[in-house]
Amino acid sequence: MDHVLDRFIADAHAIVSRYEDSAERVTNIAPLMRRLLDSDRSFLQPEHFRSNPEHYQRNAIHISSDGHLSLFALVWLPGQWTPVHDHGSWGVVGIVQGLLEERSYMAIDGEITGDTGIRLRRGGVILLNPGSVTSFVPNPDHIHMTGVAEGLETCVSLHLYGRNMNSFHTYDVAAGTRYLIDVPHQESR
């Protein structure tokens, strides 16, 4: 691994060890993500920029053996969006290139305790430019969809999660249901 990336991962692990609270973790890791974005980015290898014409692409950069951290480079071609989903974890996201749009959803009835009878309503929107850093915490779950509008350039974003992000809940807003799905990614060497 690159020394800049090694430092980012080591510092993030130290923060996770120091703080139990998700809000404290993201508050302290967000400046590290900004520092990583401001670096020469030599840690990003060609395989981190792989795209897929069918859907946004998740390229693993680092997955901790203890399961407490995972870092992915997500590549979004114009018109590619996630489904409405949550993460079941905290996370910090930084934008390398392009414009990423995040559309939030809120549970009308408060905390979601089951997989049916879920009433969501649209919340606000955030537009993330290169160099932007955002974060989220669970409980209540951060429910949103993200993507790149048609006609814009390809977006590359870095996503650090507080677990191995190999699954998440997707929501069918009209049906009021959610499903836990496995989320594939491309391994990096």
Number of C-alpha atoms within 10 A of each C-alpha: 11 11 10 16 18 13 14 17 20 12 15 23 17 13 17 20 11 11 13 10 11 18 16 14 24 27 15 16 23 21 13 19 25 17 13 20 20 11 12 9 13 10 16 14 12 8 15 23 17 17 18 12 11 8 14 22 23 25 22 22 23 20 19 14 9 8 12 17 20 21 24 24 27 23 27 30 25 20 16 21 18 15 14 18 23 22 22 20 19 21 27 23 23 25 24 22 19 21 23 26 18 18 16 19 22 18 17 12 10 11 12 17 8 9 13 14 13 21 18 21 10 14 12 10 14 12 12 20 17 16 17 19 21 17 19 19 21 15 11 13 19 21 23 22 19 20 21 24 17 11 9 13 16 19 25 25 26 25 23 27 25 24 19 18 25 12 14 17 19 20 23 16 15 9 11 13 17 21 13 13 12 11 11 13 15 15 14 13 10
